[in-house]
């Protein structure tokens, strides 16, 4: 039976304490590794570089000179050099992003297995090998979903832009501007819905694939059926997830203020932040399991 939000919180809190206490360094570190890999590259990172605003013009001048020199060295124009540079950066970022997504996809199943069967049930390496098929299917399906939703969004904007350009009448300018503004609002709303759908697939779809061994495409079909047959369950889950995010953000903010931002710097260190925040990750995933890891939701 799918719990209420309060029941989900209660069960997730109890099982989180049972899983992490009494404290064991080995269990803590292995779980932290799983959660870290399952979210690798999913957040952001900030780089702090020394910069004197008064030197802005000088820096811009040196940058312009450097770009011109590099363009001359390869015998091309500045515009073509910048186009080549941007293309290389884009391709490099795309490759790195796909690698991180692949790691996250496989690590999600490894972490789910540790949550459901226990850390001691198997080694990390054995789990990594065991979930190769599910991880690869999950990885490819996420890419296809993202491309499909992106295509739909851009197709809608293009259609609205074309409609605005073809609009006629005395108030053509005002009508076109209103149409474009409306398209922007609707596109933003569509973006939010697409993000929610992807999040539900990442959570519900992964649990279903783990339990049934189905492919990523089959998980999407099951998610679509569940969304229509049990929409209230997903609404409750999303509301509970929102509360968790808000509470964790508040706790992190208070911790950072009480430690004069030293805590924030500690949490920003890769892997170290996951170790410190491990109870919050276990609680959040356990809340997910309370909603989706039951016969009512897994009955396809």
C-alpha positions in Angstrom: 0.0 0.0 0.0 1.3 3.5 -0.9 1.8 5.6 2.2 0.7 9.1 2.9 3.4 11.8 3.0 3.5 11.7 6.8 3.7 7.9 6.8 6.5 8.0 4.2 8.4 10.5 6.3 8.1 8.4 9.4 9.1 5.1 7.7 12.0 6.8 5.9 13.3 8.3 9.1 13.1 5.0 11.0 14.8 3.0 8.3 17.5 5.7 7.8 18.5 5.4 11.5 18.4 1.6 11.3 20.7 1.6 8.2 23.3 4.1 9.5 23.4 3.4 13.2 25.2 2.0 15.1 27.8 3.9 13.2 30.2 1.9 11.0 32.8 3.6 8.9 32.9 1.0 6.2 29.1 1.1 5.7 29.1 4.9 5.8 31.9 5.3 3.2 30.6 2.7 0.8 27.1 4.2 0.8 28.6 7.6 0.4 30.5 6.4 -2.7 27.3 5.0 -4.2 25.4 8.2 -3.6 28.3 10.4 -4.8 28.5 8.5 -8.1 24.7 8.4 -8.5 24.7 12.2 -8.4 28.1 12.9 -10.1 27.9 16.0 -12.2 24.2 16.4 -11.4 24.9 19.6 -9.4 27.1 22.6 -10.0 30.5 23.7 -9.0 31.8 27.2 -8.6 35.4 28.3 -9.1 36.8 31.3 -7.2 39.5 33.1 -9.1 41.3 36.2 -8.0 40.1 39.1 -10.1 40.5 42.9 -9.6 37.5 44.8 -11.2 39.8 47.7 -11.9 41.8 45.5 -14.3 38.8 44.6 -16.4 39.9 46.7 -19.4 43.4 45.4 -19.2 42.2 41.8 -19.0 39.8 42.3 -22.0 42.7 43.8 -24.0 45.0 40.9 -23.3 42.3 38.4 -24.1 41.5 40.1 -27.4 45.2 40.2 -28.3 45.6 36.5 -27.4 42.6 35.5 -29.5 43.9 37.5 -32.5 47.4 36.0 -32.1 45.9 32.4 -32.0 43.8 33.1 -35.0 46.8 34.4 -36.9 48.9 31.4 -35.9 46.5 29.0 -37.6 45.8 31.3 -40.5 42.2 32.1 -40.0 39.9 34.9 -38.9 39.0 35.7 -35.3 35.3 34.8 -36.0 36.3 31.4 -37.5 38.7 30.8 -34.6 36.0 31.5 -32.0 33.6 29.3 -33.9 36.1 26.4 -33.8 36.9 27.1 -30.2 33.2 27.0 -29.2 32.7 23.8 -31.2 35.5 22.1 -29.4 34.3 23.3 -26.0 30.8 22.1 -26.8 31.9 18.7 -28.0 34.2 18.3 -25.0 31.4 19.3 -22.6 29.0 16.9 -24.4 31.4 14.0 -24.1 32.1 14.7 -20.4 28.3 15.1 -19.7 27.5 11.8 -21.4 30.2 10.0 -19.4 28.9 11.4 -16.2 25.4 10.5 -17.1 26.5 6.9 -17.8 28.3 6.7 -14.4 25.2 8.1 -12.7 22.9 5.6 -14.4 24.9 2.5 -13.4 25.6 3.9 -9.9 21.8 4.4 -9.3 21.2 0.7 -9.5 24.2 -0.1 -7.4 23.0 2.3 -4.7 19.4 1.0 -4.9 20.8 -2.5 -4.3 22.8 -1.3 -1.3 19.7 0.3 0.1 17.4 -2.7 -0.4 19.8 -5.6 0.2 22.3 -4.0 2.5 25.9 -2.8 2.0 27.3 -6.1 3.2 25.3 -8.3 0.8 27.8 -7.9 -2.0 30.9 -6.0 -3.0 30.7 -2.7 -4.9 32.6 -4.1 -7.9 30.3 -7.1 -8.2 27.2 -4.8 -8.1 28.8 -2.5 -10.7 29.1 -5.5 -13.1 25.8 -7.0 -12.2 23.8 -3.9 -13.2 25.5 -3.3 -16.5 22.4 -4.1 -18.7 20.0 -2.0 -16.6 22.4 0.9 -16.3 23.1 1.1 -20.0 19.3 0.8 -20.9 18.6 3.5 -18.3 21.3 5.7 -19.7 20.2 5.5 -23.3 16.5 6.0 -22.4 17.3 9.2 -20.5 19.1 10.6 -23.6 16.2 9.7 -25.9 13.7 11.2 -23.4 15.7 14.4 -23.1 16.1 14.8 -26.9 12.4 14.0 -27.5 11.2 16.6 -24.9 13.7 19.2 -26.2 12.5 18.6 -29.8 8.9 19.1 -28.6 9.7 22.3 -26.8 11.6 23.8 -29.7 8.9 22.7 -32.2 6.3 24.4 -30.1 8.3 27.7 -29.9 9.0 27.5 -33.7 5.3 27.1 -34.4 4.3 30.0 -32.2 7.0 32.2 -33.7 5.8 31.3 -37.2 2.2 32.1 -36.1 3.4 35.4 -34.8 5.2 36.3 -38.0 2.2 35.4 -40.1 -0.3 37.3 -38.0 -2.2 40.0 -39.8 -4.2 43.1 -38.9 -3.7 46.6 -37.7 -2.3 45.5 -34.3 0.1 43.0 -35.9 3.0 44.1 -33.8 1.2 44.0 -30.5 -0.5 40.7 -31.4 2.9 39.2 -32.4 4.6 40.4 -29.2 1.7 39.0 -27.1 1.9 35.7 -28.9 5.7 35.4 -28.4 5.3 36.3 -24.7 2.6 33.7 -24.3 4.8 31.2 -26.1 7.7 32.0 -23.7 5.4 31.4 -20.7 4.0 28.2 -22.0 7.5 27.0 -23.0 8.7 27.7 -19.4 5.7 25.8 -18.0 6.5 22.9 -20.4 10.1 22.9 -19.3 8.9 22.5 -15.6 6.6 19.6 -16.6 9.4 18.0 -18.6 11.8 18.3 -15.7 9.2 16.7 -13.4 8.6 13.9 -15.9 12.3 13.2 -16.1 12.6 13.2 -12.3 9.7 10.7 -12.0 11.3 8.5 -14.6 14.7 8.6 -12.8 13.0 7.6 -9.5 10.1 5.4 -10.3 11.6 4.0 -13.5 14.8 3.0 -11.8 13.0 1.2 -9.0 10.8 -0.6 -11.5 13.8 -1.7 -13.6 15.6 -2.9 -10.5 12.7 -5.0 -9.3 11.5 -6.4 -12.6 14.6 -6.3 -14.8 12.6 -4.5 -17.6 14.2 -2.2 -20.1 14.2 1.6 -20.0 11.5 1.8 -22.7 9.3 -0.6 -20.8 9.8 1.5 -17.7 8.6 4.6 -19.6 5.4 2.8 -20.7 4.8 1.7 -17.1 5.4 5.2 -15.8 2.9 6.6 -18.3 0.2 4.0 -17.3 0.9 4.7 -13.6 0.6 8.5 -14.1 -2.9 8.1 -15.6 -4.1 5.4 -13.2 -2.5 6.8 -9.9 -1.8 10.5 -10.4 -2.5 11.2 -6.7 0.5 9.0 -5.7 2.9 11.0 -7.8 1.5 14.3 -6.6 2.0 13.2 -2.9 5.5 12.0 -3.7 6.4 15.3 -5.4 5.0 17.3 -2.5 7.0 15.3 0.0 10.1 15.6 -2.1 9.6 19.4 -2.2 9.4 19.4 1.6 12.5 17.4 1.9 14.5 19.7 -0.4 13.3 22.7 1.5 14.2 21.3 4.9 17.6 20.1 3.8 18.3 23.5 2.1 17.3 25.3 5.3 19.5 23.0 7.4 22.5 23.5 5.2 21.9 27.3 5.2 21.8 27.4 9.0 24.8 25.1 9.3 26.8 27.4 6.9 25.8 30.5 8.9 26.7 29.0 12.3 30.1 28.0 11.0 30.7 31.4 9.3 30.5 29.7 5.8 33.2 27.2 6.7 30.5 24.5 6.6 29.5 25.5 3.1 33.1 25.2 1.9 33.3 21.8 3.5 30.1 20.6 1.8 31.4 21.9 -1.5 34.4 19.5 -1.4 33.7 16.6 -3.8 32.8 13.4 -1.9 33.4 15.0 1.5 30.0 16.8 1.2 28.3 13.5 0.4 29.9 11.9 3.5 28.6 14.7 5.7 25.1 14.8 4.2 24.7 11.0 3.8 21.8 10.8 6.3 19.8 13.2 4.1 20.5 11.2 1.0 19.5 7.9 2.6 16.3 9.6 4.0 15.4 11.0 0.6 15.9 7.7 -1.3 14.1 5.7 1.4 11.2 8.1 1.0 11.3 7.3 -2.7 11.3 3.6 -1.9 8.3 3.9 0.5 6.2 5.2 -2.4 7.5 3.2 -5.3 8.9 -0.1 -4.0 5.5 -1.8 -3.3 3.2 -4.2 -5.1 0.6 -1.5 -5.9 3.1 0.6 -7.9 5.2 -2.1 -9.3 2.2 -4.1 -10.7 2.6 -3.3 -14.4 
